Amino acid sequence: MTTNVAKVAGISAGAALLGLGIPYFIRIAPPQITSFITDLPVAKVPLSLSFLKNNTGSEPVSTKAPFSCDTSHSYRTELVSLDPLIIYIHNLITPTETTQLLLAGEPEFAPSKVTKGGRQQNTKERTSSSAGLPEDNPTVQCVLKRARNFLGNMFRDGWDEMGQPQLVRYTTGQQFTLHHDWFASPLWADDGSWNTWNRLASFFVILEDDCTGGETYFPFAKSIVAPGPKGEQPGITQRESGGGEQQKPLWREHEDGGLAFRPVAGNSLFWINLHPNGTGDTRTKHAGLPLESGQKTAMNIWPRQYYAYE
């Protein structure tokens, strides 16, 4: 009898401890902040977990299963502009990868900064929020490997680096005025050597597109496809979610010239920032147009090209 009582008591105590411990079982390790954003405070905004819902917006997506990199994942490319070179990538990342990337970066969102005169600073030109992603995260490693393979011989293994990716989030009214991703003067390497580096190219991958407005605008981009005989826009169309028949162009000719790309989750823009001699291509200037409503989240990947000290 005494033994049974002891067993029951032990089970009850274990259940109580389990109940108390459940809220602490799921942890999100704070990622390292990318070198583009230094010493960022955690943003004092409500934690948004809308990306954990499934396509119906009702049930949360399970995050308990370990992530497995889909090495067979395929995507499709569309050549948009030759001069400057801009490539549209359809389905670069999967919905599962999107969820995991958002989980990895969510706790670290803080006001975005830009580099001016070699210093990080806030500016009215860039009003979004940003978050660094941890390079040792399995999903980050998976996506970076896919991006590296896309680069082919442009990327020199053992010398160049993929760099640390960054999430960027826009809410209503936020924007990033015209800018380019390359630096006017290459930056010093982080390893203490005399080598320098610059951003060879850019991937801009959309993770969340529940918004209106917020197009990515390239004023110097030139579409390789002319409008149709009835003025049809040259952008590839993609059926809207929900099975409706309405279609929208993925990009359009902007009224001020150039091309504007609307955000579509899973898809990415890719462009080359540097000329063959290593100088920056001013034609790659682009802007994140003001978000009219909703929320847009994207991932920046900036492969680094290194230069030996001479």
C-alpha distance (Angstrom), angle and dihedral (degrees) to the residues before:
residue distance angle dihedral
M1 . . .
T2 3.80 . .
T3 3.81 90.0 .
N4 3.82 92.6 53.0
V5 3.80 91.8 48.7
A6 3.78 89.7 51.1
K7 3.81 91.3 50.5
V8 3.79 92.2 50.1
A9 3.77 91.2 48.4
G10 3.78 91.1 49.0
I11 3.80 92.6 50.6
S12 3.81 91.5 47.8
A13 3.77 91.8 50.6
G14 3.80 91.6 48.2
A15 3.81 91.3 50.5
A16 3.79 90.9 50.5
L17 3.80 91.8 51.0
L18 3.78 90.7 47.6
G19 3.79 91.1 52.4
L20 3.77 91.8 50.1
G21 3.79 92.4 47.0
I22 3.83 99.9 49.0
P23 3.84 95.6 85.9
Y24 3.80 88.9 57.4
F25 3.80 99.4 47.1
I26 3.81 95.4 86.2
R27 3.78 112.1 65.5
I28 3.77 130.2 173.6
A29 3.80 110.6 -153.4
P30 3.80 110.9 -134.7
P31 3.80 108.1 -111.7
Q32 3.75 125.5 -133.9
I33 3.77 113.5 -98.6
T34 3.78 116.6 -112.5
S35 3.78 116.8 -111.1
F36 3.82 89.1 -112.9
I37 3.82 88.5 67.7
T38 3.79 117.6 39.6
D39 3.79 131.9 -172.0
L40 3.78 93.9 -3.1
P41 3.81 119.0 178.6
V42 3.78 118.1 -135.0
A43 3.79 107.6 -95.3
K44 3.80 114.3 -108.1
V45 3.78 94.7 -132.0
P46 3.82 131.3 114.8
L47 3.79 113.3 -83.9
S48 3.81 108.2 -105.8
L49 3.79 115.6 -147.7
S50 3.80 97.8 166.4
F51 3.79 90.0 121.2
L52 3.83 90.0 67.5
K53 3.80 90.7 72.3
N54 3.77 121.6 96.1
N55 3.79 125.0 -120.7
T56 3.80 91.6 -78.0
G57 3.79 91.8 53.9
S58 3.82 92.0 -126.8
E59 3.79 116.5 90.6
P60 3.81 123.0 44.5
V61 3.77 119.0 -113.9
S62 3.80 114.0 -111.6
T63 3.79 113.4 -112.6
K64 3.79 97.4 178.1
A65 3.81 97.7 91.3
P66 3.83 113.5 89.3
F67 3.78 114.5 -107.3
S68 3.79 116.9 -105.0
C69 3.81 119.0 -166.4
D70 3.79 111.5 -125.0
T71 3.80 100.3 -138.3
S72 3.80 90.3 177.7
H73 3.81 94.1 57.4
S74 3.80 110.7 131.2
Y75 3.79 129.9 -156.0
R76 3.80 135.1 -177.1
T77 3.79 127.7 -126.8
E78 3.79 129.7 -149.3
L79 3.80 122.1 -165.5
V80 3.81 106.2 -136.0
S81 3.80 107.8 165.5
L82 3.80 130.7 14.0
D83 3.78 100.6 -169.1
P84 2.99 101.8 60.3
L85 3.79 96.0 18.5
I86 3.82 111.7 -121.7
I87 3.80 123.1 168.7
Y88 3.80 125.0 -169.5
I89 3.83 113.1 -144.8
H90 3.80 117.8 -157.6
N91 3.83 117.0 -149.5
L92 3.79 96.9 -6.3
I93 3.82 90.5 160.9
T94 3.80 132.8 30.5
P95 3.84 127.6 -122.9
T96 3.83 89.6 -109.3
E97 3.80 91.2 53.0
T98 3.79 89.7 47.9
T99 3.80 91.7 54.6
Q100 3.80 93.0 48.2
L101 3.81 93.5 47.4
L102 3.80 91.2 51.6
L103 3.80 90.8 48.7
A104 3.80 90.7 51.5
G105 3.79 94.9 51.1
E106 3.82 104.0 30.9
P107 3.84 98.2 92.7
E108 3.81 93.0 51.7
F109 3.80 104.0 56.1
A110 3.80 112.9 132.1
P111 3.82 135.4 151.2
S112 3.80 111.3 -58.1
K113 3.78 120.7 -111.2
V114 3.79 133.9 -160.4
T115 3.79 132.7 -149.4
K116 3.80 114.1 -111.0
G117 3.77 122.7 166.7
G118 3.79 89.3 -8.5
R119 3.82 92.7 -57.5
Q120 3.79 132.0 106.9
Q121 3.79 113.1 -123.1
N122 3.77 143.6 157.2
T123 3.76 116.4 -106.7
K124 3.78 138.3 -178.0
E125 3.82 88.9 -127.5
R126 3.83 90.7 69.6
T127 3.79 114.2 41.6
S128 3.81 101.4 162.6
S129 3.82 129.1 104.2
S130 3.81 123.6 -111.7
A131 3.79 138.6 -163.7
G132 3.78 131.1 -169.1
L133 3.81 118.8 -129.2
P134 3.83 123.5 -137.3
E135 3.80 111.0 -111.4
D136 3.81 91.6 -147.7
N137 3.81 92.9 58.6
P138 3.86 109.2 114.9
T139 3.80 93.5 -133.1
V140 3.80 92.4 47.5
Q141 3.80 89.8 49.9
C142 3.81 90.7 49.1
V143 3.81 94.2 51.6
L144 3.82 93.5 42.7
K145 3.80 90.3 52.7
R146 3.81 90.0 52.1
A147 3.80 90.6 49.5
R148 3.80 91.2 47.2
N149 3.82 91.0 52.9
F150 3.79 89.1 50.8
L151 3.81 89.7 58.3
G152 3.81 93.0 58.4
N153 3.81 114.1 176.4
M154 3.80 92.1 -4.6
F155 3.80 86.8 80.4
R156 3.83 118.9 65.9
D157 3.80 109.9 -149.5
G158 3.78 113.5 -137.5
W159 3.78 92.0 23.7
D160 3.81 111.8 45.5
E161 3.81 123.0 53.0
M162 3.78 134.6 -146.9
G163 3.80 90.3 -135.3
Q164 3.78 126.9 -145.8
P165 3.82 114.0 -57.6
Q166 3.77 123.4 -130.8
L167 3.79 134.8 -151.7
V168 3.78 118.3 -139.0
R169 3.80 125.9 -167.6
Y170 3.80 130.7 -164.2
T171 3.80 125.7 -166.4
T172 3.80 129.8 -176.7
G173 3.80 111.9 -41.2
Q174 3.81 96.2 5.5
Q175 3.79 122.1 127.7
F176 3.81 147.5 155.7
T177 3.79 113.1 -130.9
L178 3.82 123.1 -140.7
H179 3.79 112.4 -49.2
H180 3.79 141.6 136.3
D181 3.80 128.0 -123.7
W182 3.81 98.1 -135.0
F183 3.80 123.7 85.9
A184 3.81 122.1 -117.7
S185 3.81 87.6 -135.4
P186 3.84 120.2 29.0
L187 3.79 114.6 -110.5
W188 3.79 125.7 -120.4
A189 3.79 117.6 -99.3
D190 3.81 117.4 -101.4
D191 3.83 93.5 -128.4
G192 3.80 95.1 74.8
S193 3.79 94.0 -107.2
W194 3.79 125.4 126.4
N195 3.81 91.4 -111.1
T196 3.78 120.2 116.9
W197 3.80 134.6 -156.4
N198 3.78 143.8 -163.3
R199 3.80 135.5 -169.5
L200 3.77 106.2 -85.4
A201 3.81 96.1 -170.8
S202 3.80 143.1 -15.8
F203 3.78 135.6 -124.0
F204 3.81 114.1 -165.5
V205 3.81 106.5 -169.4
I206 3.81 120.4 -173.0
L207 3.81 115.3 -137.2
E208 3.82 102.5 167.6
D209 3.82 124.5 27.3
D210 3.81 104.3 169.6
C211 3.78 92.2 131.1
T212 3.77 149.4 83.3
G213 3.79 122.1 -121.9
G214 3.77 118.3 3.4
E215 3.79 96.9 120.1
T216 3.80 120.6 170.1
Y217 3.79 105.7 -119.5
F218 3.83 127.4 -156.3
P219 3.83 109.5 -175.4
F220 3.83 93.8 -169.8
A221 3.83 97.9 44.7
K222 3.78 115.8 116.0
S223 3.79 120.2 -159.0
I224 3.80 114.7 -128.8
V225 3.83 88.0 -148.3
A226 3.79 119.9 68.3
P227 3.82 121.1 -139.9
G228 3.79 115.8 -88.2
P229 3.83 123.7 -96.8
K230 3.81 90.1 -93.4
G231 3.79 94.1 45.9
E232 3.80 95.6 -92.8
Q233 3.78 112.5 170.5
P234 3.83 114.0 -109.3
G235 3.80 95.7 -133.1
I236 3.80 117.8 112.7
T237 3.81 109.1 -106.9
Q238 3.77 124.9 -130.7
R239 3.79 124.9 -164.7
E240 3.77 113.1 -111.1
S241 3.81 119.0 -114.0
G242 3.79 118.2 -91.6
G243 3.80 96.5 53.4
G244 3.81 95.4 -87.2
E245 3.78 123.7 148.7
Q246 3.79 96.2 -125.9
Q247 3.78 113.2 112.7
K248 3.79 131.7 -168.6
P249 3.79 130.8 -164.7
L250 3.79 114.0 -107.4
W251 3.79 88.1 -139.3
R252 3.78 136.1 11.3
E253 3.76 141.2 -167.2
H254 3.79 106.9 -93.2
E255 3.79 118.5 -128.0
D256 3.82 89.8 -122.4
G257 3.80 93.3 48.2
G258 3.78 130.6 -89.4
L259 3.79 127.1 61.5
A260 3.81 133.5 -64.3
F261 3.82 120.8 -156.3
R262 3.78 121.1 -156.2
P263 3.82 118.0 -139.7
V264 3.82 114.8 -100.0
A265 3.81 118.3 176.2
G266 3.80 114.6 -114.4
N267 3.81 94.3 18.3
S268 3.79 126.5 104.3
L269 3.77 142.8 -160.7
F270 3.80 119.0 -138.7
W271 3.79 127.2 -168.2
I272 3.80 138.2 162.4
N273 3.80 115.4 -116.8
L274 3.80 102.6 -169.9
H275 3.78 136.6 59.0
P276 3.84 117.0 -128.3
N277 3.82 89.4 -95.9
G278 3.81 90.6 57.7
T279 3.79 98.4 -106.7
G280 3.80 120.1 129.7
D281 3.79 121.4 -95.4
T282 3.81 106.5 -128.0
R283 3.81 90.2 -163.3
T284 3.81 89.2 72.3
K285 3.80 91.0 73.8
H286 3.78 109.4 133.7
A287 3.78 141.3 165.9
G288 3.77 139.2 -148.3
L289 3.79 99.7 -130.5
P290 3.83 117.0 -138.5
L291 3.79 114.9 -76.7
E292 3.80 109.6 -120.5
S293 3.81 95.8 -162.2
G294 3.80 142.3 -21.3
Q295 3.79 126.7 24.1
K296 3.80 135.0 -60.3
T297 3.80 122.8 -167.5
A298 3.79 124.4 -177.2
M299 3.79 140.5 168.1
N300 3.79 124.7 -125.0
I301 3.81 118.2 -150.8
W302 3.81 114.2 -174.1
P303 3.83 114.3 -176.3
R304 3.79 110.8 -151.5
Q305 3.79 123.1 -132.6
Y306 3.82 112.2 -156.7
Y307 3.79 129.0 -147.8
A308 3.79 123.0 -157.2
Y309 3.79 117.9 -124.3
E310 3.80 112.4 -102.9
